[in-house]
Amino acid sequence: MMEHQVAPPPGTRRPRKRVGRGDGSGHGSNSGRGFKGQKSRSGKGVRLGFEGGQIPLIKGLPAQRGFTNIFKQQYHLVKVGMLNAFPRDSEVTPERLLEMGLVRDLKYPVKVLGDGEITVPMKISAHKFTSSARDKIEAAGGRAEVILS
């Protein structure tokens, strides 16, 4: 097969509509634009959402309140109950949490929450602890150590 023999499959290409070529063509006189009005004239037409000068629907809806704080600090959250996966007297760090699959990556600092119960003592290093998490860890005989970043 040569380059000049390559053609699209039949029916995939349609000839363009040639408007304004006489009434016999079926697209004569008004060229498929109907009679008069803004949409029959040449040029752009109306903008998106324009309702003929009436107050648009979007203006009648309530505005969103508040704002998004661009300085908000995000954390990877780890519940105290999840830490039972570690053996007794082990050192738990963000790197060990990553190995065990308890955090997805080390992009954000780790915060330990007080959900669940911890039964074995261990030394836990994280960037933040809730007061209930710290109490539960120390009640089990462990230590909660804050990592300064």
N, C-alpha and C positions, 0 to 999 in steps of 0.2 A: 504494500500500500504506500502511495506517495503522499506528500504533504497536500497537494492540490486535490486529492481524492477524499480527504477527511471532511465529513459533514455531520451536522447534528442530526439526531434521530428525527424522523418525520413527525410533525405536529408539535415540536418543542419551540419553534420560532414562528412568531405571528407577524404579519406585515403591519407597519404602523398605520394608524387611522389618519387618512388625509382629509382634513376638514376644510370646508369652504371651497369646494370644487364643484359647485352646482347642485341643484335640487335632485338631479338624477342619481347622484352618488349616495343619497340618503343622509349625507352630512353637510348639506348646503345651507343656505340662508343664515340661520343662527348658529350653525356649527355645533349643535348638540348642547348649547348653553341655555336653552329656553328663551323666554322673552324678557327683556329689560332687567332692571334691578342690578344691584351691586355685583352679584356673581356672574352677570353676563358681560360685564365690561372687562377690558384688558387691565392687567396689573395684578397685584397680589391677592386681593380679596380681604376677608376679615381675619383678625388674629384668633388664635386658639382661645376658647372660653368667651368670646364676644357674643352677647345676647341681644343685639340690635339696639343698644343704648339703655336697656333695662339694667338695673343693678344685678350683676352676675350672682349666681348661686353661691360661689365661693366667698363673696363679701358678706353674705348673710349668716355664714357659719361662725361659731365662736372661735376666737384665736387661741393658739396654744399658749399656755401660761408658763412662766418660769424660764429656765435656761439650762444649758449643759455646762457643767464645770469642767473646763479643759485641764485643770490642775488636779483632778481627783486621783487619788492613789489607789491602784488596783492591787489585790492580793490573791494568791492561790490559797484557798481555804481548806484546812485539814481539820477534821473532827477528832476529838480525843479518843473516841471509840475506835477509830481506824488504826490507832497506834498499837493496839493489841496484836497486830500482825508481827511486830518485832519481838525478838526473844528478850528474856529477863536481863536487866543490867546492860542493855546495849546503848550505844550513842546514836541518837536519831538526828540527822542533819538534813538540810534541803536536798543534798546530793543523794542520800540514802532514800529519801522519800521519792525522788525521781526514779531510782533503781527499782523500787517496789511498785511503781506505777500509781502512787497516791497523788502526785502532781504531774502535770503534762510536760512542763518545761521549767527552766529557771529564769524566765523572762521577768516575772514579777516576784516580789518578796512573799514569804510564807507566813500565814497567820493561823494560829491554832485556836479552834473554837471549843467550847465546853460541852458539845453535844455528845452523848454516850458516856460510858464508864471506862476507866482504865484500871486494870487489875494488877499489872506487873510494874515494878519500879524501873525507871530508865532515865537517862539524861537526854533531854530534848532541847535542841537548839533551833530557834526560829526567829523571825524578825519581829513578830508580835504575838502576844497571848491575851486572850480575854481573861478577866479575873476569875471566872468560874473554871476555865481550863487550867489556870495556874494552881488553883485550890485543889482540883482533882488529881493533878500530877503529883503535887507535894503530899497529898493524903495517901497516895499509893506508895510513897517512899522515894519518889523520883525528884529530879531537878529540872526546872524550866529556865533556860539560859537565853537571853535576848542577844541576837546578832546585830551589831551596829553596822549599818550600811551607809 
